[in-house]
């Protein structure tokens, strides 16, 4: 199974035939997913077709006695409600720890070094946990929720610093911007204005890889050369890269929505809903941080 991290790679529900079921047909009895016109669609079957809940053992008996055919049983299969519940749980943990770190880790002159150090430490732990979950074959709810807790500590400290020292109200503006992007992409995806296929996936991943490499080079120049490095995160160039980062985050959301849709259509096991929640949380954190950085640049006195 591929990595499920929007920063480093993407993870699909299809275990054998590529990303998010682009190469597989929907499970019999499951919601239909259009494959006509998709040059990558192959009749290779559904990786979840052996799900014992995919078939209704009483269907033939019902038809024999004239009863209307029944839909296949859905016990043990992922649903939209499962994804919503687990995403809400993950985001709830993240928001709770962010609020606690905002309240308990002051960023005044006397305490900012200690609070910032704690925030960076939490970010590093969260990154390690995200890597571990990304390369695990199965979802670990405890690991995902622990990641959310540490990530929330980091976001609370960083948001407090930006809000208190750079731009008053920046955190709320970033939250509103993230919610707007989420709602906009969801509406566009449901309306069919965004078509997620293998070409879209390849383009987004190539653009994300280039973006991350540039940011890493800029960080190295900043660490060893001082200042703002190559200037990719400050001034007019920083604004441009901030907007690009938000657009990439929106593309990641479209990929996440496609994953959820395909997971439900192909009868993915219910525990896969935790992977969907993990991916959505990572993507929303990405978008929030890009908004926060963009607001910081626009309000900088430099």
N, C-alpha and C positions, 0 to 999 in steps of 0.2 A: 504494500500500500504506500502511496506516495505521501510526502510530507504535507502537512495541513497547516502551513503558516503563511499568511499573506505577505510577510516581509521577506521570507526566504524561499518559499515554494508553496504550491497548492496541493491539496489532497482531495481526491475524488472518492465517490462511493463505489465506483467500479474497481474491483480488485484485479481484474485480469486484462481489461481491454481499453485502458486509457483513462482519460479524465472524465469524471462525472457522467459516465454512461454514454459518451458521445458515440461509442462504437457498439453499444449493446441495444437490444430491443427490450421494450417494457415487459414486465412479467405478465403472464396470462392472468387475466382477471383484475390487473391493476390499472390505474389511470393511464390512458393512452398518452404517449409523448410522440409528437410528430417527428418522423425521420425522413419524410419525403423531401427530396431536394438537398439532403445533407450528404455530401460526397464521402463522408467518413462513416456513415451508418452501415454496419455490417450485420448480417443475420447470425451473430455468434452466440446469441442467447443471453439470458439474464444471469449474472453471477449469484443472484439470490433465488434462482428458480428452484433450488432444492429446499427452500424454506418449507418446513412441514405445515406451516399455516397458510401456504399460498393456495391450497386447493380445498374445496369444500367436499368432504366425503359424503355428504347427504344430497349433493346436487342431483345425481342421477335418480336417487330414490324419490326426490320431490317431483322431478319431471315425470317419473313413471306414474305417480298418482295424480298428475294434473296440476300440481302446485306450481306457482311461478318460480323460476330459477332464482336462487339466492346469490348474493354477492359473496366472494370468498371471505373467509374469516380474516380479521386483521390483527388478531392477538399476537403480540410479540413483534409487530412491524412498526416502523417509525411513522409518525403522523406529524402534521403541522403543529398540532397542540403540544406534542412532545418537544419540538424544537423551541416553540415560544416559551414553554415553562422552564426549560433548561437554560435558555438564553437569559430569561428574566432572573433566574437564580444566580447565574454567573455575574451578570451586570449588577445585581443587587449587592453581592459580596464586594465587588470592586468599588461601587459608590459608597458603601458603608465604610470601608477602610480608607477611602480617599477623604471622606468627611472627618473621620477620626484623626487622620494625620494632619489635616488642615487645622483642626482645633487643638491638637496636643503637641504639635511640632512648630513652635513659633519661628518666624523668619526675620525677627528684628536683628539689629546689628550684633547683639550679644549672643544670639543663638543660631544665626543663619548657617554658619559653618557646620555645626553639629546636625541641624535638620537636613541640610543639603547632603551631607555625608550619609545619613540614614536613608534618604530618598534614593541616592545613587546605589547604595547597597541593595535596597529592595528591588531596584530596576534590574540589577545584575542577577539576583536570585530569580526574579520573574523570567528573565531571558533564558536562563538555564532550564527552568521548569517548562517553558514553552518549547525549547528544543527537544527535551525529553519526550513530551507528549506528541510532538510533531512526528517523531520517528518510532513511536509505539504503534503496534499493529491494532491495538484496541484502545478505546477511550477509557481514561481513568478519571471518574468524577472528582475524587479527592485531589488529584494532581491539578485538574483544571481549576477547581475552586481555590486551591492554594496559590496557583498562579495569579488568579484574579485578586486575591487578597494582597499579595506583594505588589502587583501592578498598581493597585489602588493607593497604596502608601506612596509610591513614586509620583503618581499623578496628583495626589493631594499636596505634596510638598512643592512640586514644580508649579502647579496652578496657583498656589498661595504666593510664591515668589513673584511670578509674573503679575498677578493681580495686585499685589501690595507695592511692588517696586517699579513696575514698568507701565502697566496700563490698567487702571481701575475698571473692574467689570469684565476683564478679559476672559476669565474662566466661564462666566455665563454666556458671553458672546460665542465662545468656542463650543459650548454645549448646544446652543441654539443652531449654530452653523452645522454641527454634526447631525443633529436631528433633521435639519432641512435637507441635507444631502441624502440621508437614509430614506426619508419620505419621497424625495424626488426620484431616486433610483428605483425604489420599489414601485412607484406609479408607472415610471417609464418601462420597467421590466414587465409588469402585468399587462400594460397596454400593448406590448409587442414592439415598442420603439427601440429597444435594445435586444439584439439577437446574439445570444451567447453560443458560439460554436468553437470548433478547434482553432480556427483562424483568429478569432477574438482572443481566445485563451493564450495562444502563442504570442500575439502582439503585446498583450498586457504583461506577460511574464518577461518578454525581452525588454520592454520599457522599464519595468520595475527593476530588473537586474542592472540596467544601465544607470538608473537613478540611484540605487543603493551604492554602486561602485563609485560614482561621483561623490556622494556624501561621505563615503569612507576615505577617499583621497583628500577631500576638503578637511575632514577631521584630523587626518595625519599631519597635514600642513599646519593646521591650527595648533596641534599639540607640540610639534617640533619647531615650527617657525614662528609661533606666536600670532597674535591678532586674530583675524577672521579667516585664516587659511587662504583659500583661493577666492573667497568672497561669495560662495554659493549660498550662504545663509545670512547674508546681510545686504542692506541697500536694495537697489532696484533688482539686481540679480537674485537676491534672496526672495523678493516678492514673486518673481517669475517661478522659481523653483518651489516656493510654497504652494502656488496655484497648481503646478504640475503634480505635487504630492497629493493634493486634495482630489484632483482628477483621477489619479491612480487609485486612491482609496475608493472612489465611486465605482471604478471598474472592478475592484476586488469585491465590492458589495454585489455587483451583478453576477460575478462568479459564485459567490456564496448562495445567492438566491437560486441559481441554476443547480447547485449541489443539493440544496434542500428539495427542490422540485423533483429532481431525478431520484434522490434517495427515497422519497415517498412513492414515486411511480414504480420503482424497481423492487419495492418491498424490502428495503434495507432494515436490518435489525434495529430494535428500538434504541439500543445503546449508542447507535450512530448519531442520535440526536445530540449527544454530548459533544461529538466532533463538530457538528454544525454550530452549536452554541460557542464552542471554542473559537472557531474561525470567524464568526460574526463579532465576537468580543475583540479579537485581535484587529480586525478591520476597523471597528469603531474607535479603538484606541489610536490606531494610525491616523485616522481622519481628525480626531480631536487634537492630537499633538501637532499636526500640520496647521490646523486653524490657530492653535495657541501660538505657534512660532510665527505665523503670518501676522497675527495681531501684534505681537511683540515688535516685529520689524516695522510695521506701519506706525507704531507709537514710539519708536525709539527716537531719542534726541540726537543720535549720531548722524 
